[in-house]
Amino acid sequence: MGEHLEQDEDGNYIVRIGHSPDPDDAFMFHAMTNGKFPTPGYHFVHELQDIETLNHRAMNQELEVSAVSIHAFPDIAEHYSLMNCGASMGEGYGPMIVCKQGVTEKDAKSSTIAVPGLKTSAYLGLRLAWGNVDVEVVPFDEIIPRILDGTYLSGLIIHEGQLTYVDYSLDVLIDIGKWWNNRTDNYPMPLGGNVVRKDLGERMMKDITNYTKMSIEYAINNPDEALEFAKKWGRGIDDETNRKFVTMYVNDRTIDYREDGRSSIRQFISEGQSIGLIDPNFNVDEMKFIGE
């Protein structure tokens, strides 16, 4: 255990946690980042990058803990396990295709759609819902501006764009979270999860998962303090939008996926396999969730 890890001057194992520079992730990891409770034996260091970069870093096994897209998980499952906490799931909402008023679904499907990354869960959801559409990868925070300037007729929005698109009078052609809820037995749509590296060993994986869960519970129990910290990553959104966005994706489901959440992940990956976007050899029935 821990032979792969550096130690700080006090002998604590240094554990690097990769997560997105987003209010919901910042809210979730606030307590761990700022030493709000003791984590004996461990020193947590945070590395902030967009989710597509984190997906690729996890493929290289660079980080001990990382947020990843559920879509990307089978690519790294040999070396990482999903924690049973830290979920981002859409319950009656999720990534959306938006456009200027007057653009139809047919128009959007026959043009190039701006998407935030080919390994994002949003992209897998789009392909499941709309089939083999033409797409171009655009940084997630540039998608709305590029629709407004006419570069793209439509785009797939994630993060706070799911709330701020209304400020630009954009229309929603499909909410993929709602589409998934309706397609399944009202399962939440799997978007992101936290993974922990298997070579740390069972005990350390459980310890780190437990501290992550404690950090999420601390934030939910001390929301004002955690929201104040989280809004530094809100890209200029106001306090009310910050609160609304964070509570969409950090809630009871984030503490525990629960049985239907785990079933939803298995079905989402299976459907991704059926359309050729996920390795057909990955076995969803063998998935383990640390701390389940």
N, C-alpha and C positions, 0 to 999 in steps of 0.2 A: 504493500500500500504506500502510495506517495513517492515511490522511487523516481517518478518522472517529474516531480515538482521541485521548484526552487523553494527556499525558506527565507523568511525575513530575519532581521537581527535577533528577534526573540524566539526563533525556532518555529514560528508558525508557517504552515504550508501556504504558499501564495497561489490562490485560485483565480484565474482570469475569467471574467464573465462578459461575454459579448452580447450586447443588446442594441436595439435601434434607438436613435436619438429622438424618441417620441414620448409624449406625456404619459401614456399608459405604462410603458416599460420603466420610465423614470419613477413613476408612482410606485410600481411594484418593487423596485430594488432600492428605494429611498432608505429604508431602515438598514439594509446591509451596507450601502454606500457610506452612510453617515454614522455607523457604529451605534445604532439605537438599542442594540442588545448584544450581549457577549457572544462571541463565536470562538470559543477556546480551541486553539490548535490551527485556526484558519485565518488568513488575511485575504479578504476579497478585493480584487482590483477590477475596475470596470473599463471596458473598451467599447466605445460607441461607434457603430457603423450601420449603414442601411442594410435592410434584411437580405437583399440579393448578395451583397458582399459577405455577410455572415454565413449565408448558405454555402458559398464557395470556400470560405475559411474552414468551415466545419468539414468539408470534403477533404481538406488537407490536415485535419486533426489538430489545428493550431491552438484551439482554446479548450479549457477544461469544461466550461459551461457555456452554452450559447442559446440565444433565441434563434429558431429556424422556422421556415415555412413547413407546414405539414407535407406539402407537395414534395419538398426536398428531402424529407426524412429517410425514405428508403435508400437514397444514395449514400447516406452516412450511417445506416443502421448497424453495419458491421462493427463500427467503432463507438457508437453512442447509443444510449437508451433515453427514451422520453421520460421526463419527470411526470408524476401525476398531478403536478401543480404548475401554474404559470401559463395556462391556456389563454389564447385569444380566440373566442368563438362568437359567431354572429347568431344571435337569437332573435329572429324576426328582422334582421338587418345584416348587411355585409357589403362587400365591394360592389360597385355599381358601374354600369356603362352610362355615361352622361353625354349630352350633346346640346348644341344651341337649339332654340325652339324652331320647330318646323322640320327637323331632320327625323326621318322615319327609321324604324328598325331595319327595313330593307335597304335604305341608303347606307346605314352604318355597316351592315353585314357585307355590302358590296364595295366598301372602301377600306383603307388601312386604319386599324384601330390602335391608338397609343396604349401600351400596357407597361406596367412598372417593372417587369422582369419575367423571364420564362420559367423560373423556378418558384415564383410566388404561388401561393394557394389561390389567389385571385385569378391568375391566368388559367390554372387547372379548372377552376369553377367556370370560367368563361368558355373554355373548350368543351366542357361537359354540357353546358347550356346551349351554346350556339354552334358547336361543331368546328370545322376546320376553317376559321376566318383568317384573313391576312392581318398581321400585326407588326408593329415596330416598337422596340423597347425605348422608353423615354423615362428619365428620372421622375419618380412619383410626384414630386412637388412642381414639376414643369408641365404636367399633363393638362391641367385646367387652363393655364396660360396659352398652351399650344392649340387648344380647342378654340379659345377666344380669338386668337390671331388668325384662325383659319387654316393652320397647318394640317390639322386633323379634323374630320367631321365628328368623331366621337373618341372617348377615352375611358379606360378602366381606372376608377379612382379608389384609393385605399387611404388608411390613416384619417387625419382630420378632414380631408377632402370630402368624406362621406357626410360631413355636416356643413362645410363651408360652400359647397357647390351652389346652394340656394342663394348665396350673396351675388351670384353672377347670372341669375335667371336661367340656369341650365335645366334641361329636362332629363329625367331618368328613363332610359329605355328598358333596363332590367336591373333589379336589385338581386344579385346572385345569392345573397344570404337568404332572402325570402324564397327564391326559387328552390334552393336546397332544402329549406324547411318543408316546403310543399311536396317536393319530390320524395322525401324520406318520411319516416314516421315522426315528423316534426323534430328531427334531430337538429341541434345547433350546427352551424357551418364551421368546420375546422379551418382555422387560418394559421395561427402560429402556436408554437409550443417551446418549452425549454428542454434542452438535452444536456446530459452529463456523460463524460467520456468513460468508457468501460474499463480502460486500463488503470483507473484509479482504485479499482477493487470495490467490492460490494459495500463494505462498511463506509468508506469515504463517499461513495455515491449516495448512500442513504443520509449521511450527515449533511452533505451539501443540499440535497433535496429538502431536508427538514428545515435548514436555515432559510432556504428560499421561501418555503411555505410560511415560516414565521415572519419573514419580511413582508409578504403579501398581507398576512393577517394584521400586522402592525399598521400598515397603510390603510386598510379598510376600517380599522378601529380608531385611527387618528387621521381622518381624511383631510382636514384643513391644513395640517402641517405637511402632509405628503403632497397635497395639491399645490401648495406654495412652492415646494421643491420642483414638482413636475412641470409647472408652467414655464420654467426656463427653456423647455424643449417644445413649447407650443407654437413656434414659428409665428408669433404675433397674434394668436387667437386670444379672445377675451376670456375672462375668468369663468363665465357661465359656460362657454363652449368647451373650455378646458375640462371643467367638471363633468359635463355631459359626455364628452368623448372618453374620458378616463373610466367613468362608470359603465359605459357600453362594453368595455373590454377588461375591466378588473372588477370582479364580483365573486359571488359564491362559487361559480363555475371555475374561477381561476385558482381557488384553494383546492378544489377536487374536481377533476373532469366528470366524475360520476359515470355510471354504467352506460347511459345513453351517449355521453360525450365520447367515451372510448369506442363504442359501437359506431358512432358517426365517423371517427377517424379511420376505422377499418374499412367502412363502406366507401369513403372518399378515396382512399388509396386503391381499393379494388376497382372502382370505376375508372380511376386514372390508368390502371393497368389495362382495362378493357379497351381504351382508346389509344393505347400505345405510348402514353406519356410517362409511364412508370414501369420500371423493370418487372417483367412478368414473373421472375423467379423469387421476388420478395414475398415472404409468407406472412400475411396479416394475422393469421391465427397464433403465430409465435411471438407477437409483440408483447413486451412487458412494460409496465409503467411503474417506475421506481416510486415507492411510497404508496402504492395502491392499497 
